[in-house]
Amino acid sequence: MIELDLQRASESAAPDEADFRRWCELALRQRSADSELTIRLVDEPEARELNRTYRQRDYATNVLSFPADIPDGPDGPLLDIPLLGDLVICVPVVAREAAEQGKAPEAHWAHLVIHGCLHLLGYDHIDDAEAEEMEDLERGLLAELDIADPYADDEH
């Protein structure tokens, strides 16, 4: 089961909670345990401030992932809780990117939510091998939604 806390801090148009829940469930279905996460929809000033504070990059980015920081003990996590973490999504950036890239807005939203959820599960794209693994997983999940490969035009 997924417990989703959807926070709307932006007045801009965004998908409804059912869409976010569907995309999260798809991305997190490999996880057998319950999952709790927050998705916060923000405007550019908040996204820029968070990106600057946590990534030292002074611009509003599309999605930021903040995995839960649960301390480990000698036998694994000290707390047995389903908290995965938070996603912060900048609504105007997502809309602008979809238009610039010629993508349907819903397809871009689905991709970014799935991408962010995979980060919460520990996937990353720091090196080429990790990036390829994560992108392959994204492609497969998006294909289940009949969404085209979001990386088809990228050069690796």
C-alpha positions as CSV (number, residue, x, y, z in Angstrom):
1,M,0.0,0.0,0.0
2,I,1.2,3.5,-0.8
3,E,0.4,6.4,1.5
4,L,0.8,9.6,-0.6
5,D,0.8,13.1,0.9
6,L,0.3,15.4,-2.1
7,Q,1.1,19.1,-1.2
8,R,0.1,21.7,-3.7
9,A,2.2,24.9,-3.1
10,S,1.7,26.0,-6.7
11,E,-1.4,27.5,-8.3
12,S,-0.3,26.2,-11.8
13,A,-2.2,23.3,-13.4
14,A,-0.9,19.9,-12.4
15,P,-2.3,16.3,-12.6
16,D,-4.7,15.1,-10.0
17,E,-3.9,12.9,-7.1
18,A,-5.2,9.8,-8.8
19,D,-2.5,10.2,-11.5
20,F,0.3,10.8,-9.0
21,R,-0.8,7.7,-7.1
22,R,-1.0,5.5,-10.2
23,W,2.5,6.6,-11.3
24,C,4.0,6.0,-7.8
25,E,2.3,2.6,-7.5
26,L,3.9,1.6,-10.8
27,A,7.3,2.8,-9.9
28,L,7.2,1.3,-6.4
29,R,5.6,-2.0,-7.1
30,Q,8.9,-3.8,-6.9
31,R,9.0,-2.8,-3.2
32,S,7.0,-5.4,-1.2
33,A,6.7,-3.2,1.9
34,D,4.3,-0.4,2.4
35,S,5.5,3.0,1.2
36,E,5.0,6.5,2.4
37,L,6.0,9.5,0.4
38,T,5.3,13.2,0.0
39,I,5.1,14.9,-3.4
40,R,5.2,18.7,-3.1
41,L,4.3,20.7,-6.1
42,V,6.0,24.1,-6.1
43,D,6.8,27.2,-8.2
44,E,10.2,28.2,-9.4
45,P,11.3,30.3,-6.4
46,E,10.9,27.3,-4.0
47,A,12.5,24.9,-6.4
48,R,15.4,27.2,-7.0
49,E,16.0,27.7,-3.3
50,L,15.9,23.9,-2.6
51,N,18.2,23.2,-5.5
52,R,20.6,25.9,-4.4
53,T,20.6,24.7,-0.8
54,Y,20.9,21.0,-1.3
55,R,22.6,20.6,-4.7
56,Q,24.5,24.0,-4.9
57,R,22.8,24.7,-8.3
58,D,21.2,28.1,-8.6
59,Y,18.2,27.3,-10.8
60,A,14.8,25.7,-10.6
61,T,15.0,22.1,-11.6
62,N,12.1,19.8,-12.6
63,V,12.2,17.2,-9.7
64,L,14.2,16.9,-6.5
65,S,14.3,13.7,-4.6
66,F,14.9,13.6,-0.8
67,P,15.2,10.0,0.4
68,A,14.3,9.4,4.0
69,D,17.4,9.3,6.2
70,I,16.7,6.4,8.4
71,P,19.7,5.5,10.6
72,D,21.2,2.0,10.3
73,G,22.0,-0.3,13.3
74,P,24.1,-3.4,13.2
75,D,21.2,-5.5,11.8
76,G,19.8,-2.9,9.3
77,P,17.6,0.1,9.8
78,L,17.0,1.1,13.4
79,L,13.4,2.0,12.6
80,D,11.0,-0.2,10.8
81,I,8.9,2.4,9.0
82,P,7.6,2.6,5.4
83,L,8.8,6.2,4.9
84,L,10.6,6.5,1.5
85,G,11.1,10.3,1.4
86,D,9.9,13.4,-0.5
87,L,9.7,14.5,-4.1
88,V,9.6,18.2,-4.9
89,I,8.3,18.9,-8.4
90,C,8.4,22.4,-10.0
91,V,5.2,22.7,-11.9
92,P,6.2,25.5,-14.3
93,V,9.5,23.8,-15.2
94,V,7.7,20.6,-16.0
95,A,5.2,22.4,-18.2
96,R,8.0,24.4,-20.0
97,E,10.1,21.2,-20.6
98,A,7.1,19.3,-22.0
99,A,6.4,22.1,-24.5
100,E,10.1,22.5,-25.4
101,Q,10.6,18.8,-25.9
102,G,7.3,18.3,-27.8
103,K,6.0,15.8,-25.2
104,A,2.5,15.4,-23.9
105,P,2.4,17.0,-20.5
106,E,1.0,13.9,-18.8
107,A,3.8,11.8,-20.3
108,H,6.4,14.2,-18.9
109,W,4.7,14.2,-15.5
110,A,4.6,10.4,-15.4
111,H,8.2,10.2,-16.4
112,L,9.4,12.6,-13.7
113,V,7.3,11.0,-10.9
114,I,8.6,7.6,-11.9
115,H,12.2,9.0,-12.1
116,G,11.9,10.6,-8.7
117,C,10.4,7.4,-7.1
118,L,13.3,5.4,-8.4
119,H,15.7,7.8,-6.8
120,L,13.8,7.3,-3.5
121,L,14.4,3.5,-4.0
122,G,18.2,4.1,-4.3
123,Y,18.6,4.2,-8.1
124,D,20.9,6.8,-9.5
125,H,22.5,8.1,-12.7
126,I,25.9,9.2,-11.5
127,D,27.9,6.9,-13.7
128,D,27.0,5.5,-17.1
129,A,26.2,1.9,-15.9
130,E,23.8,3.2,-13.2
131,A,22.3,5.6,-15.6
132,E,21.6,2.9,-18.2
133,E,20.1,0.6,-15.5
134,M,17.8,3.4,-14.3
135,E,16.8,4.6,-17.8
136,D,16.0,1.0,-18.8
137,L,13.7,0.6,-15.9
138,E,12.0,3.9,-16.6
139,R,11.5,3.0,-20.3
140,G,9.9,-0.3,-19.3
141,L,7.6,1.3,-16.7
142,L,6.6,4.1,-19.1
143,A,5.9,1.6,-21.9
144,E,3.3,0.0,-19.6
145,L,1.6,3.4,-19.7
146,D,2.0,3.5,-23.5
147,I,4.4,6.4,-23.1
148,A,7.3,6.6,-25.6
149,D,10.9,6.3,-24.6
150,P,11.8,9.7,-23.0
151,Y,15.5,9.2,-23.8
152,A,15.0,8.3,-27.5
153,D,16.5,11.7,-28.7
154,D,19.3,11.8,-26.1
155,E,22.9,11.1,-27.0
156,H,24.8,9.0,-24.5
